[in-house]
């Protein structure tokens, strides 16, 4: 099973490939990139300007995981399609929800 995240004792790092201007806010499952690294595919309806797409992404992930928006933060990839998000929540709980979202 491919997993787009790394779990730690109090948080999780999630690799995401974001498509801005994607028509709607949606999670599209997990895929491997050319290097064989897994990432969650997500799309948001807003354009990638002034951080709007990043804000929409963190809100989408928080909503789908049922956690506070403040628990999801962008660690890297501010202007890139590939991003790393930090999720400050119980890793076991988040993993279950992520696996359900990604169809793993």
SULRAGI-V851838 format. One record per residue. BURIAL is # if it has 24 or more other C-alpha atoms within 12 Angstrom, else .. D_LAST is the distance of its C-alpha to the last C-alpha in Angstrom with 1 decimal. Layout:
burial-><BURIAL	BURIAL>
d_last-><D_LAST	D_LAST>
This chain:
burial-><.	.	#	#	#	#	#	.	.	.	.	#	#	#	#	#	#	#	#	#	.	.	.	.	#	#	#	.	#	#	#	.	.	.	.	.	.	#	#	#	#	#	#	#	.	#	.	.	.	.	.	.	#	#	#	#	#	#	#	#	#	#	.	#	#	.	.	.	#	.	#	#	#	#	.	.	.	#	.	.	#	#	#	#	#	#	#	#	#	.	#	.	.	#	#	.	.	#	#	.	#	#	.	.>
d_last-><6.8	7.8	8.1	10.6	12.5	15.2	16.1	19.8	21.9	22.4	20.1	17.0	17.3	14.8	15.2	15.5	17.1	19.2	21.1	24.1	26.2	23.1	24.7	22.5	20.3	16.7	13.1	12.2	8.6	8.3	11.0	13.4	17.0	20.1	20.1	16.7	15.4	12.0	12.4	11.2	13.3	15.5	18.9	21.8	25.0	27.5	29.2	28.7	32.1	33.3	29.8	29.0	25.6	24.6	25.8	23.9	20.6	21.1	22.1	19.0	16.6	19.0	19.2	15.5	15.1	18.5	20.4	23.6	23.9	26.0	23.1	21.4	23.5	23.6	24.3	24.7	24.7	27.1	28.3	25.5	22.5	20.4	20.4	19.6	19.3	20.3	19.0	21.6	20.1	19.1	16.3	14.9	14.9	13.4	10.5	9.7	10.2	8.4	5.0	6.4	7.8	5.5	3.8	0.0>
